[in-house]
Amino acid sequence: MSDIKAKIESIRIEDFDYPLPDERIARHPLARRDACLLIEAAPDGPINHHLFSDLPLLLKPGTLMIANETKVINARMEFFKASGGRIEVFLLEPFSPAEYVKAFDQRHSCIWTCMIGNLKRWKNEVLGKKLLIGDSEVTLYARLLPLEDGETPSASRRVEFYWEKDTVSFAEIVEAAGNIPIPPYLKRDSEASDLEDYQTVYSRVEGSVAAPTAGLHFTPELFERLHDKGIRQSKVTLHVGAGTFQPVKSEQIGDHPMHTESIVVDLPTIRAIISALEEERQVLAVGTTSVRTIESLPMMGFLALNGRDVTDPDAMHVGQWDAYEEDYLKCDTRYLLKGLLRKLEEAGADYLTGSTAIMIAPGFKWRIVREMVTNFHQPQSTLLLLVGSFLGLTPENWKRMRWREIYDEALRGDYRFLSYGDACLFHRKP
């Protein structure tokens, strides 16, 4: 492991704190998505202020823009015991079958890892919930599965869901049974408007329990203007997990376990990234989820070139500190991406499926993403570490925290923060 890892592990999360008044947290989005404010900055130079609709004017023709097309599911389900006791079941990720597409296509039963509210009150009772799907009444049953040998009790447990109509998919069940899981810091219940507001206009692949919120600002009309400007567009999928809201409880980030999230990237997107790098065109990531996906690809190439099976999602996993390995840091990015592409082509795969727990913090070696659209993030979060790194902060250059200058200026202005708030456009130095 490289020396930089030890320096990064010692970073104190308290250095990434800032005062966020409750009234600056946007509880609802603006009526028009691209009417929000957009702050623009680089590691050096002026801080500029725009509207999000100005984005096409701020990008160079030929820029490759990559967005996360994951779709938020109605992950929060409410059941009631025969006694009247309320049990909340929050879908986290599929367990059997483990692949999202297969899990949502199940026609009789499936097992998910879930977060359980009032877990102590749920023993052996099978819970039922009547649903109306189309013209049919369907009863959904939920059974809490016992812990396996050696498994540690926690709020996350496996739940078996089953229903009697084989004509109904689990995707339809979730749509009818659940509620959209808006972020806890909004401090309100989900509303009917969130069903549309908390999805990007290009969301397509079901699986997230939180939205990739930087994408909420885009409209079909804005995409047309970006296309007319010569901005090339690709998509990836990272299913955002509940871990995205997991606070950093440790004093140093080396003691914080990063959450793992599932990703899918098709071969045309990998080819588009290689082409952009070879032609020295900008790669812009829409949101930190796209950033984490894109910057995990070279490491997956490293794994593939060292014997991992590119068709095995478990083998294509990027660990928290993998990107700081000495042997990996010595490798050329295009060599790694081309190797990954070649292995996928040889395997006859149409896309790459894997997962990432990558930690992007000051000292990270940025390989692909040169520009980023993102929202304002929570104090003391790993996403602030990512932003700080993107804006040039390193363990060796700790004095000027550029991210703090930008956030301070936004707080002095009228910017709205967090998921339904305003946006940032950041440029990275080559």
C-alpha positions in Angstrom: 0.0 0.0 0.0 1.3 3.5 -0.9 2.4 6.0 1.7 -0.5 8.3 0.7 -3.0 5.9 2.2 -1.6 6.5 5.7 -1.8 10.3 5.2 -5.4 10.0 4.0 -6.5 7.7 6.8 -5.3 10.4 9.3 -7.6 13.1 7.8 -9.9 14.4 10.5 -13.5 14.7 9.4 -14.0 17.8 11.6 -11.9 19.7 9.0 -14.8 19.2 6.7 -17.5 20.8 8.9 -19.3 24.0 8.1 -22.4 25.8 9.7 -25.5 24.9 7.7 -28.6 26.7 9.1 -31.7 24.6 8.9 -33.5 27.2 6.8 -30.9 26.9 4.1 -31.9 23.3 3.4 -34.3 23.2 0.5 -37.4 21.2 1.5 -38.9 21.2 -2.1 -37.4 21.9 -5.5 -38.1 24.9 -7.7 -41.1 24.7 -10.1 -38.7 24.5 -13.0 -35.7 22.2 -12.6 -33.1 24.2 -14.5 -34.1 27.5 -12.9 -31.9 26.9 -9.8 -28.7 28.7 -9.1 -25.3 27.4 -10.4 -22.0 28.3 -8.8 -18.9 27.7 -10.9 -15.4 27.4 -9.7 -12.0 25.8 -10.2 -9.1 25.2 -7.8 -8.0 28.7 -8.5 -9.5 31.9 -9.9 -12.9 33.6 -9.5 -16.1 32.1 -8.2 -18.8 32.7 -10.8 -22.6 32.7 -10.5 -25.1 31.5 -13.1 -28.4 29.8 -13.5 -28.3 26.1 -14.2 -29.9 26.8 -17.6 -26.6 28.5 -18.5 -24.8 25.2 -18.4 -24.4 24.8 -22.2 -22.7 28.1 -22.4 -20.1 27.0 -19.8 -19.0 23.7 -21.5 -16.7 23.1 -24.4 -18.0 21.4 -27.6 -16.9 17.8 -27.6 -17.2 17.4 -23.8 -18.3 13.9 -22.8 -21.1 14.2 -20.2 -21.9 11.1 -18.2 -24.9 10.8 -16.0 -26.4 8.1 -13.7 -29.7 6.8 -15.0 -30.6 4.9 -11.9 -34.3 5.2 -10.8 -35.4 5.6 -7.2 -37.8 2.8 -6.1 -40.6 3.1 -3.6 -38.3 1.5 -1.0 -40.2 2.4 2.2 -43.0 -0.1 3.0 -45.3 -0.1 6.0 -46.8 -3.2 7.5 -49.0 -3.7 10.6 -49.1 -6.7 12.9 -52.4 -8.3 13.9 -52.0 -6.4 17.2 -51.8 -3.1 15.3 -48.1 -2.6 15.8 -46.3 -0.8 12.9 -43.3 -2.4 11.2 -41.4 -0.4 8.6 -39.4 -2.3 6.0 -36.9 -0.4 3.9 -35.5 -2.2 0.9 -31.7 -1.9 0.7 -30.6 -4.4 -1.9 -31.7 -7.7 -3.4 -30.3 -10.9 -1.9 -31.9 -13.7 -3.9 -31.8 -13.2 -6.8 -28.9 -10.8 -6.2 -29.1 -9.0 -9.5 -31.5 -6.0 -9.6 -33.1 -6.7 -12.9 -33.8 -10.4 -12.0 -35.1 -9.4 -8.5 -37.6 -6.9 -9.9 -38.7 -9.4 -12.5 -39.6 -12.1 -10.0 -43.2 -13.3 -10.3 -43.8 -15.1 -7.0 -41.2 -14.4 -4.3 -37.8 -12.8 -3.7 -35.5 -12.0 -0.7 -34.1 -8.6 0.0 -31.8 -7.2 2.6 -33.8 -4.6 4.4 -33.6 -2.0 7.2 -36.3 -2.7 9.8 -38.1 -0.2 11.9 -39.4 -1.6 15.2 -37.4 -4.8 14.6 -37.7 -5.9 18.2 -41.5 -6.1 17.8 -41.3 -8.4 14.7 -40.8 -12.0 15.8 -42.2 -14.9 13.7 -45.4 -13.3 12.5 -45.9 -13.2 8.7 -47.0 -9.7 7.8 -49.5 -9.0 5.1 -50.5 -6.0 3.0 -53.4 -5.8 0.5 -52.5 -4.0 -2.7 -54.5 -2.9 -5.8 -52.5 -3.5 -8.9 -54.4 -2.6 -12.1 -57.8 -4.2 -11.6 -56.5 -7.0 -9.4 -56.2 -7.2 -5.6 -52.9 -8.7 -4.5 -51.7 -9.6 -1.0 -48.1 -9.1 -0.3 -46.6 -11.2 2.5 -43.3 -10.4 4.4 -41.4 -12.9 6.5 -38.4 -12.0 8.6 -35.7 -14.7 8.0 -33.6 -16.0 10.9 -30.0 -15.0 11.3 -27.5 -17.5 9.9 -24.8 -19.0 12.1 -22.2 -16.4 12.9 -24.3 -13.5 11.7 -24.3 -10.4 13.9 -27.7 -9.0 14.9 -28.3 -5.5 13.4 -31.1 -3.3 12.0 -30.5 -4.8 8.6 -32.1 -8.2 8.0 -33.1 -10.4 5.2 -36.8 -10.4 4.4 -38.7 -12.9 2.1 -41.5 -11.3 0.1 -44.1 -13.5 -1.6 -47.5 -13.0 -3.3 -50.0 -15.3 -4.9 -50.3 -13.9 -8.4 -47.6 -15.0 -10.8 -48.7 -12.4 -13.3 -47.4 -9.6 -11.1 -43.7 -8.7 -10.9 -41.9 -7.5 -7.8 -41.4 -4.2 -9.6 -45.2 -3.7 -9.7 -45.4 -4.8 -6.1 -42.9 -2.2 -5.0 -44.6 0.5 -7.0 -47.9 -0.2 -5.3 -46.7 -1.1 -1.8 -44.0 1.5 -1.0 -43.4 5.2 -0.7 -40.5 7.2 -2.2 -37.7 7.4 0.4 -36.8 11.1 0.5 -33.7 12.0 2.5 -34.0 12.2 6.3 -32.6 15.7 6.5 -35.7 17.0 4.8 -37.5 16.4 8.0 -40.9 15.7 6.4 -42.9 12.8 5.1 -42.8 12.1 1.4 -45.5 13.8 -0.6 -47.2 12.9 -3.9 -45.0 15.5 -5.7 -41.9 13.7 -4.6 -42.8 10.8 -6.9 -41.8 13.0 -9.9 -39.6 15.6 -8.2 -37.2 13.0 -6.7 -36.5 11.3 -10.0 -34.2 12.6 -12.8 -36.0 13.0 -16.2 -33.7 10.4 -17.6 -34.1 7.8 -14.8 -34.5 4.3 -16.3 -33.0 1.5 -14.3 -34.8 0.7 -11.0 -32.7 0.1 -7.9 -31.8 3.3 -5.9 -33.1 4.3 -2.5 -31.9 7.8 -3.0 -31.7 10.0 -6.1 -28.5 11.1 -7.9 -29.6 14.6 -7.0 -27.2 16.6 -9.3 -29.3 15.1 -12.2 -32.5 16.6 -10.8 -31.7 19.9 -12.5 -31.8 18.7 -16.0 -34.8 19.1 -18.4 -35.4 17.6 -21.9 -35.0 21.1 -23.3 -31.7 21.5 -21.6 -30.5 18.2 -23.0 -31.4 19.4 -26.5 -29.4 22.6 -26.0 -26.4 20.6 -24.8 -26.7 18.4 -27.8 -26.8 21.4 -30.1 -23.6 22.7 -28.4 -21.8 19.5 -29.3 -21.9 18.0 -25.8 -21.7 14.2 -26.1 -23.8 12.2 -23.7 -23.4 8.7 -22.1 -25.0 7.0 -19.2 -23.9 4.7 -16.4 -25.8 3.1 -13.5 -24.9 3.3 -9.9 -27.7 2.2 -7.5 -27.5 4.7 -4.6 -27.8 2.9 -1.3 -28.9 4.1 2.1 -25.2 4.3 3.0 -25.0 7.6 1.1 -26.6 9.2 4.2 -24.3 7.3 6.6 -22.6 9.9 8.8 -18.9 9.7 9.4 -18.8 8.9 13.1 -15.0 8.3 13.5 -12.6 11.1 14.1 -10.3 10.0 11.3 -11.6 8.8 7.9 -9.4 5.8 8.0 -11.8 4.3 10.6 -14.9 5.0 8.5 -16.2 2.0 6.4 -17.4 3.1 3.0 -20.6 1.7 1.8 -20.7 -0.5 -1.3 -22.9 0.3 -4.3 -23.8 -1.7 -7.4 -22.7 -0.3 -10.8 -23.4 -1.2 -14.4 -21.5 0.3 -17.4 -22.1 -0.7 -21.0 -19.3 -1.1 -23.5 -20.1 2.0 -25.6 -19.6 4.2 -22.6 -16.2 2.7 -21.9 -15.3 3.2 -25.5 -16.5 6.8 -25.3 -14.3 7.5 -22.3 -11.3 6.0 -24.0 -11.9 8.2 -27.0 -12.3 11.3 -24.9 -9.0 10.7 -23.1 -7.2 10.0 -26.4 -8.6 13.1 -28.0 -8.0 15.2 -24.9 -11.6 16.1 -24.6 -13.2 17.0 -21.2 -15.1 14.3 -19.3 -17.9 15.8 -17.2 -19.6 13.7 -14.5 -23.2 14.5 -13.4 -23.1 13.9 -9.7 -20.8 12.2 -7.3 -22.4 8.8 -8.1 -21.3 9.1 -11.7 -17.8 10.2 -10.4 -17.5 7.1 -8.2 -18.6 4.9 -11.1 -16.2 6.4 -13.7 -13.2 6.6 -11.4 -13.7 3.0 -10.4 -13.4 1.7 -14.0 -9.5 1.9 -14.2 -9.3 -0.2 -11.0 -11.7 -2.7 -12.5 -9.4 -2.8 -15.5 -6.5 -3.5 -13.1 -8.4 -6.3 -11.6 -9.3 -7.8 -15.0 -5.7 -7.6 -16.2 -4.6 -9.5 -13.1 -6.9 -12.4 -13.6 -10.3 -11.4 -12.2 -13.4 -12.6 -14.2 -15.0 -9.6 -15.8 -18.3 -11.5 -16.0 -18.4 -12.1 -12.2 -19.9 -9.1 -10.4 -18.4 -10.2 -7.1 -14.9 -10.3 -8.7 -15.4 -6.8 -10.2 -15.5 -5.1 -6.8 -13.4 -2.0 -6.0 -12.6 -1.9 -2.3 -12.3 1.2 -0.2 -8.5 1.6 -0.5 -7.8 -0.3 -3.7 -7.2 2.8 -5.7 -4.2 3.7 -3.4 -2.2 0.4 -4.2 1.3 1.1 -5.4 1.1 -1.3 -8.4 -2.2 0.3 -9.5 -0.9 3.9 -9.2 2.0 3.1 -11.6 -0.4 2.0 -14.4 -1.5 4.2 -17.3 -5.3 4.9 -17.3 -5.9 4.3 -21.0 -3.9 1.0 -20.7 -6.3 -0.1 -17.9 -9.4 1.0 -19.7 -8.4 -0.7 -22.9 -7.5 -3.8 -21.0 -10.9 -3.8 -19.4 -12.7 -3.3 -22.7 -10.7 -6.1 -24.3 -11.5 -8.6 -21.6 -15.2 -7.7 -21.8 -15.2 -8.1 -25.6 -13.4 -11.5 -25.3 -16.0 -12.6 -22.8 -18.8 -11.6 -25.2 -20.3 -9.2 -22.6 -22.4 -6.3 -23.5 -21.8 -4.5 -20.2 -19.8 -4.5 -17.0 -21.5 -5.3 -13.7 -19.7 -4.8 -10.4 -19.7 -2.8 -7.3 -17.6 -0.1 -5.6 -16.7 1.1 -2.2 -14.1 3.5 -3.4 -12.9 6.2 -1.0 -12.2 9.5 -2.9 -10.4 11.9 -0.6 -7.7 14.5 -0.7 -4.7 12.7 -2.2 -6.7 10.6 -4.6 -5.2 10.2 -8.1 -7.9 11.5 -10.5 -7.7 9.7 -13.8 -10.8 10.5 -15.9 -13.2 13.1 -14.6 -12.2 16.7 -15.4 -15.5 18.5 -14.7 -18.3 17.8 -12.3 -21.9 19.0 -11.7 -22.9 18.4 -8.1 -25.1 19.7 -5.3 -24.0 21.2 -2.0 -23.3 18.4 0.4 -23.8 17.8 4.1 -21.2 18.8 6.7 -18.7 16.2 7.7 -19.6 13.9 4.8 -17.4 11.7 2.6 -18.9 13.6 -0.4 -17.2 16.8 0.9 -13.9 14.8 1.0 -14.5 14.0 -2.7 -15.2 17.7 -3.6 -12.2 18.9 -1.6 -10.0 16.4 -3.5 -11.4 17.5 -6.9 -10.7 21.1 -6.1 -7.0 20.4 -5.5 -6.8 19.7 -1.7 -4.1 17.2 -0.8 -2.5 16.1 2.5 0.6 18.1 1.4 -1.4 21.2 0.6 -3.8 21.5 3.5 -3.8 25.3 4.1 -6.3 26.4 1.4 -9.5 24.6 1.5 -11.1 25.8 -1.8 -14.3 24.0 -1.1 -14.8 26.1 2.0 -14.3 29.3 0.1 -17.0 28.3 -2.3 -19.5 27.1 0.3 -18.9 30.2 2.4 -19.8 32.4 -0.6 -22.9 30.3 -1.3 -24.0 30.7 2.3 -23.5 34.5 2.0 -25.7 34.4 -1.0 -29.1 33.0 -1.7 -28.1 29.4 -2.5 -30.2 26.5 -1.3 -28.5 23.4 0.0 -28.7 19.6 -0.2 -30.9 17.3 -2.4 -33.5 19.8 -3.6 -31.1 22.8 -3.5 -28.9 24.5 -6.0 -25.9 23.2 -8.0 -22.2 23.6 -8.6 -20.0 23.2 -11.7 -16.5 22.4 -10.8 -13.4 22.3 -13.1 -10.3 20.3 -12.1 -6.8 21.2 -13.0 -5.2 18.8 -15.6 
